[in-house]
Amino acid sequence: MKKLKTRLTMTYIILIGIFVIGLGIFLAKLIEETYIDAIGERLTKESTLLREEISWVINRSDTKALNEEAKQIKEKLNTRITIIDVNGNVLAESDFDKDKMDNHASRPEFKKALAGQVGKEIRYSRTLGMKMLYIASPVYYGQHQVGAVRLAIPFREIEDSINSFWYSLVFGLTIVFLITIFISNQVASKITRPIEHIIYIAKRITNRDYRARVHIHTQDEIGQLGAAINLMADSLQNQIDMIHENQSKLSTVLNHMTSGILLVDKKGKIILANPALEWLLGVKNEDIIGKYHMEVGPNYLLSELIERSLNTGESIRTEIDTHYPTKKSLDSSLAPILDAKGEINGVVAVLHDITKLKNLENMRKEFVANVSHELRTPITAVRGFAETLLDGAMKDEETCKSFLQIIYKESDRLHRLISDLLDLSKIEFNQDLLKYTLVDLKSFIESTVEMIRPEAAKKELTIIQELSSLQAEVDEDRLRQVVINLLTNAINYTPPKGTITIRLYEYSDQLFAIEVEDTGIGIPKKSLPRIFERFYRVDKARSRESGGTGLGLAIVKHIVESHGGNIKVESEVQKGSKFTILLPKKRYKV
């Protein structure tokens, strides 16, 4: 109804406006023409009177007298006077130096005057630089034409008068328009106000403002319409309250579920997805709602399952693997949604992330396999040699002693393996909390090197120490375990007469670094990413010969990380390896 009111008001305004504007333009043009004609007639009469007065002066060719005459006439009539001979030469000029003026033979008003007529022209004056109204009359002496007298006034004066009228007209039009708008608005409002109120209330109800009600003042058809809308609003209010309550419960459940929920209609378009699905599939909900399920990222197996459930109506339970944005294993349950007629109206898919469970299961299997393998070797050796001794080898003293040494060595290796497993377990599960003390790192490393120097001396290895004087808050026993592990590995994998270098220096204001570098056999590039894994060996045979358990570097990494540091390795085959540890100087707080 607002548009109807506007149309009614605008109709009145346009009709009256057209009439007033048309009338104003007509009157303005009429007055303009009348005013210009009146000025022209006045100038024509004045020029006619003047030509009698100045004809004898022109005939005498007394230019000085003519100039005086032109200026006197100018003062009387307040009009520019120009006296021109029959050849177009200016003889006298009231407002300008005649000697500087051009020949006027080509002026249109002068041409008419030479033809014996009164010349009238409105044009731009190059002499004065403005638009002028010119009236030129022929001047006779006796029966002969001796020239012309031209009167002129600035056209700006005429335009100013006309503009004043236009201003008055515009002001009057504005007043009429304002009055018209007011009257039209009042009339239209009286007609449309009740209907506008009903529409306003209906829109509020449409925008979910169910408390809005129509104020009824009459019992006519409009009043009955308002009563019907109020009744409808009451019914909607009750229904919407129930829907909001149910939606709130459902939304809370969906938003806090760790499982992803995907709802697809019968056409295959996604109509609902909860926040957990964003993380599982690597897509934003606002980007997938309204799209077909096959458009949502590279999850083709999930799309196939949805399509299958839509087409067959069967419920599906299976595991699927996704590789975007990261590799995940998902436990997927799909079920069709049936309408009142029992027809398939869509599919709901519930996706649960079981990646961690699968990884833990794989890690458990791998760990059990590795531990079983590592334990089997020494146990098999101990058992085999013990059986041989029981079968009679004990009687040979030299053989018995050799077998017992092997049994001792393998049992010692078994002991170290179990100890390393316990240490690693304690570190991983924080069962053995770090005991921080302020340690003089230079003295600490020097004493640690002395502990393993005898082992290095057996292979004639040179140990070079490049140590700065530093102090830091660390767990001294655990850090010694790290340094010993790295130095022991360097000794085991460096050929005789090689060199091992250990460095200590300040890495930054907050960190210090320990480096262990050797000239050993090195580590292949393909093995570098895995050397910190439990039971991983680059050369399994050589590692067992050296007595290693395959857990040393895993323990080193966990101890360093529990201090808030990190470890990296650089290596080149047959040239050596360099392990670098970065640790904070101050106690690391989780």
N, C-alpha and C positions, 0 to 999 in steps of 0.2 A: 504493500500500500504506500510505502514511502515513494516508490517510483510514480504511482498514480498522482500523489500529491504534488510531486515535482513537475509532472507533465501538465497538470492543471495550472499551476503557478506560472510555469514557463510559457504556456500558451497565451495567457493574458499579457505577460511581459513582452513577448515577441510581437503580438498584434499591435499593442499600443506603441511599442518601440519602433516598429516599421512605419506606423502612421506618423509619429512625431519626427523621426529622422527624415522621412520623405518630405514632410512639411517644412522642416528646418532647412533642408538642402534647397528646396524650391524657393523659399523666402530669401535665403542667403544669395542665391544666384540672381534673383530678381532685384534685390537691393544693390548688389554689386554692379549689375549692368546699369541700373537707374542712376546710381551714384557716379559711375564713370561717365555716363552720357551727360549728366548735369555738369560735371566738371568740364567736360569737353565743350558744351554749349557756352559755358561761361568764358572759357579761354578763347572760343571762336569769336564771341561778341567783343571781347577785349582786343583781340588781334585786328578785327575789322575797324574798330575805332582808332587803333594805333596807326594803321597803315595810311590813313588820311593825314595824320599828324606828322609822320616822318617821311612822306613821299618827297617833299621838296628838299629835305636834308640829304636824302640819298642821291637825288638828282645833282646836287652840288658836290657830291663826293667828299663831304667834309667828315672824315672818320672821327676826328676829335669830338666834333659836335654830336655825332651819332653815339659815341661811347658815353658821353655825358647824358644824352637823352635816354639811353638804355638803362643806365644806373638809376636815373630819376624815376623812370617807369617801374623799375624793379622795386624801389622803395615804396611806391604807391600800391602796386598790385601784389607784392610779395611773390613774384613769379619770375622765373629766369627768362631773359629776353635775348634773342639772337637775331641780328639783322644781316641778311645775306643778299649779295647782288645776283644778277641773272646768270653769272658763270659759276656760282657756288662758292665764291669767296666770302669769308666772314668779314663783314664791315664793322660790326660792333657786337660786344658780348658783355652781359652784365655780371657773370660769375666767373669768367675765365679770361686769360690773356688771348685775344683774338689772333695775335701773331703766331701763337703756338698751336693753333687749331688747324685740322685738316680741311681740305676742300669738301664742301657739303653737297656737291652736285649729285652724289650717289645716294643721298638720304631719301628714303621713300616719301616722307612727308614734304620734302622740298620739291621732289619731282611732281607731286600733285599740285603744289602751289604754282609751279611754272606752267602747269596745264590750265591755270585759271581757276582751280578748285581749292577748297580748304582741305589741307592734308592733316589727317589724324593718325597717329601711330603710337603704339606702346612697345618700347624696345629698350635694349641695354645701351647706355651711353658710355662709349669708350673714353670720352673726355673726362666725365665726372666719376666713372666707375660705378654706376648704379642704374637701376631700371627707371625709366622716365616715361611720362605721358607728354607727347609732343602735338602741338597744333600750329600749323604753318598756313599763313594767308598771303596771297599775292599783293604786291604793292605797285600801284600805277602812278605815273606822272603824266597827266593828260591822258592820251590814248595809248601810251607805251608802258609796258611792264618794266620796271627798273629793279625789281628784286622781290624779296619776301621777308616778312617778319615772322619769327617763330617764338611761341611761348611754350614753356615747359615747367612741369612741377614733378617732384620725385614721386614715383608710384608707391613708394613706401608709405607715404601719408595716406594714400587710398587704402593700401593693404591694412594699415593699422586700424582704420575705421571699420573695415570689414571684419578684421580679427576680433575687434571688441564685440561686434555683433555675434560672432561665432562663440565667444566665451559666454555671453549671456544665454545663447541658445543651448550650449552644452550644460550650463548650470541648471537651466530650466528642465532639460531632458533628465538630468540626474534626479531632480526633485520628483518629477513625474514617475520615474522608474522606481524610486524608493517607496513612493506612495502605492504604486501598482503592486510591488512585491509584498508590501505589508497587507494590503487588502486581499490579494490573491492567496496569500498564505493563511490568513484567517478563515477565508471561505473553504479552502481545501482541507484545513485542519479539522474544521467542524464536521466535514463529511467523512474523513478517513481516520480520525483519532481512535474511535472504538475498535476498528478493525486492526489498526496498527498495534494497539495494546494486546489484542489476542495473538497476533503474529509474534510479538515480542515474547509473550509467555510460552508460546509453542516452541520458539527457538531455544529458550532457556531449558525447556524440557528435553529438546533434542540434544542439547549440550550437557545432558545429565544433571541438570539442576531440577530435581524432582520435587523440590519444596515450593517452586513457583506456582502461583494460582492467579486466575483471572478475577478481577474485581467486577462484579456484575451490578450494573445500575439500572438496567431495563429488563423487561420480560419478553422482548421481541425476539426475532430470529437470531440476532447477534447475542443477546443474553443467553438464549438456549445453547448456542454454540460454545460460549464461555463455560457454561455448566458442564457440558459434555467433556470439554478439555480438562476441567478440574477433576472429574471422575476418573478419566484416563490417567492423569498424573498420580492419583492415589494408588491405583492398581500397579502402575509402573514402579512406584516407590517401594512397595512391598516386595515385588519380584526382584528388583535390582539389589535390594538389601541382602536378600538370600543369595543371589548370584555373587555379590562382592565377598560375602563371608566364605563361600565355597572356593572362590578364586584365590582368596588370601591364603587359605589352607593349602591349596594345590601349589600356589606359587612358592610358598615357604618350603614345601617339600622338594620341589624341583630345583630351586636355587641352591639348596644346601645338600643335595645329593652328590656323592662323588662319582656316581655313574652318569654317563651321558644319555640324554633322552632325545630322540628324534621322532617327530610326528609328521607323516606324509599323507596327503589326501589321495583320493582315488585316481587323480590325474598324474600323480607322481611329484607334485609340488610340496616343498617343505613348508609346514604351517606352524611348527613349534620346535624350538631347540633350547635346551637349558645351558647355563654357563659352563658346566663340566664338559659339554660337547666341544666348546671352543678349544679347550686345551687338548682334548683327545684327537680332534681332526685338524687342528691348526687353522681354523677359520673363525671369523667373527659372525655372531648370530645375525647382525643386521645385514651382512653381506649374503647370507644364504636364504633367509626367509623369503618365500615367494618364488624361489628358483626350483628347477627340477633337480631331483636327488643326484642324477648323473653329472650335474654341473659342479658339484661341491667337491673340488679337489680331486687328486688322483687316488680315490678310494673305490676302485672298480669292483672289488669283491663285495663290499658292503652294498653297492648299487645293485649288483646281481641278486643278492639275497632279498633286498627290498622288492625288486621287480618280480622275483619268484613268489614271494608271499602275496603280492598284489594279484598276480595272475592265478595262483592256485588256492589261495586262502589258507595255506598251511602255516603252522607255527614252527619256527626254526630256532635251534640252539646249536651254536658252533663257535669255534675260535677262529679269528682272522688276524692277520698280521698287516699292519700299515707301516709305510716307510716315509710318511710326510706328516708333520714337519720333522719328526724323529721316528725311529723304528720303535713300534709298540706292538704288544700282543693284547688283543681285546677279546673278552668273552661276550659274545653277541647273542641277544635273545630278541626275536622278531615275532610279532603276532598281528593278525589282521584285525581291523576295527569294523564291526558290522553295524548297519543301520537298523531301523525298526522293521524293515522288510527282510532282514537277514542277508542283505547284499553287502559286498565288500565296499566300505567307504574310505578306507585308508589303512595305513600300517604304522604301528609304533615299534621303534627299535630301542632297546636298552643295551648300552655298551659299557662294560666294566673293564678297567685297565688291570690286567694281570701281568704286566711286564715285569714288575719287581718279583712277583711270585715265580715267574718262569726263570728270571735271572738267578734268584736264590736257589731254585731247584737245580739249575745247571751248575752253579757254583758248588753246591753241595755234592753233586755227582762228581764234578771234576776234582774237588778236594778229597773226597773219599777215594777216588781212583788214584790220585797222586800219593796220598798218605799210605794207601795199601801197597802201592808199588815201592815207595821208599822204605816201608817197614819190611816188606817181603824179602828184599835183597839181604840185609844183615841177618834176619831171622833164618832164612834159608841157609846162609853160610854157617851160622852157629850150629844149626841143627845137623847139617851135613858133616861138619868136622867132628861134632860130638858123637854121631853115629859111627864114624870111622874109628874114633878112639875106642868106643865100646866094643867094636868088632875085633879089637886086638892090636890096634896101632899104639896103644899105651905102653906095650912092652918094648917098643923101640923108643929109647929116651930122646933121641934127636928129633924124630918125627913127632913124638908127643909134644915136645917143647914148641916146635914150629906150629903145630895145629892149635895149641893153646894160645900162642901169640896172635894167631889169626882170629881165634874166638874172642880174645880180649879186645882186639882192634875193632871188630865188628860190633861188639857190645858197647864199646865206647862211642862208636859212631851212632848207634841206636840211642844211647843216652843223650848225645848232643842233639839229635834230631828231635827227641821228645822235649828237651829243654828249650830248644828254639821255638817249637810249637807253642809251648806254654808261655814263653816271653811274648810271642806275637799275639797270642790271645789276650794276655793282660793289657798290652798296649792298645789293641783295637777296642777293647771294651772298658778302658779306663779303670781296670781293676788295680793297676799299679800306678798311682798318681805320681806326677813328677815332683821331685824335691829340689826346689830352686835354691841355689846359693851363689854368692858372688865369687867367681872363679878367675884366677890369673891364667889366662888362656895360653900364654907362652910357656909357662912352667908346666902347665897341664899337658900340653902336646909333647914337650921334651921328655917328661916322665913316661908318657904313653909309648913314645918311640923306643925308649930304652927297654920296655917290656917285650917288644917284638924284635929287637935288634939281633938276639941270638938266632932266630929263624932266618933273618936276612943274611947273617954271616955264613950260614950253612951253604948258601948259593952264591956267596961272595958278591952280594948286592950292595950298592952304595946308596945310603939314605941322605938326601940333602934337605936341610931345614932352612926355610926362609920365613922367619917368624917376626911379626911386629909385636910390640908390647901392648896388649889389650886386656880389658876386663869385661866380663858379661855375666848376667844372671842366667844360669843354666842348671840342668840336672847333671852333675859331674859324672855320676856313674853311667847314666844313659849315653851321654855324649862320648865318654870313653869307649863304650860299646860300639858306637858308630865309627869312631876313628880306628879302633882295632880291626873292625870288620873290613874297612876300606884298605888299610895297610896290609892285612892278611891276604886279601884278594890280590893286591898288587904283588906281594911276594910270590903267591902261588902261580900267577900267570905271567911273571917276568922271567925270561931266561937268565941263566947264571951270568954274573958279572954285569948285570944291567943296572939301571939307576931308577930310584924312587925319590920323587920330590914332594915334600909336604910344605904348603904355604899357609900363612895366617896373615890376613890384612883387613883393614877397615874398608868396607864396601861403600858405606854411606854413613850419614849421621846416625841412622837407626839400626844399620845392619853391619855384621862382620862376615867374612868369608873364610872357609877352610877348603883348600884344594889338595887333592892327592893325585899326582901324575906319575905314570910309569912308562917304561920303554918296553912294555910287554908285547904279547901277541895281538892285542887289540880285539875289538868286537865288531862283527859285520853290521852294516847299516840296518839290515832288515831285522836284526835282533835288538837294536837299541830301544825301541818302544816297549819291549816286553821284559827287559832284564830285571825290573823291580817286581815282577809277578812271583808268587810263591811257587817254588819247585821248578822255576824255569832255569834251564842251563843252556849256555851256548854250546859247550862241548861236554856232553854228559859223562863220557868215559873219564876225561881228565878231571872233571869236577869231583867225581867219586874217588879217584886216586888221591886227590888232595885232601880228602876228608870232608868236603863241603856237603851241607845238607840241602842247599837250594833255597834256604830261607834267609840268608844273611842280608842281601840287599833289600828284601821285603821289610825286614826288621829295621834296617837303616832308614828307609823311606818313612815308616810309621813314626819312628822316634823323631826325625827331623820335622815332620808335619805336626806332631804333637807339641813341638816347641814353637810352632807358628812360622816355620821356615820352609824352604824347598830345596830340592837337589836336582842337578842336571848332569848329564854326561856327554863328553865329546870323545870320539874314538876313531882310530884308523887302523885297519888290519896291518899287522907286522910293524907298526910304528908306536903303538901304545894307546893308553886311555887316560882321560882326565875327569875326575869326579869333583864337582864344585858344590859346596853346601853354603847356603845363605841363611843366617839365623839372626833374630833380633837381639840387640844388646840388653834390652830390658825384658823383664818377665812377661811372657805372652799370656794374655787373659782372654779366654773364650767368651 
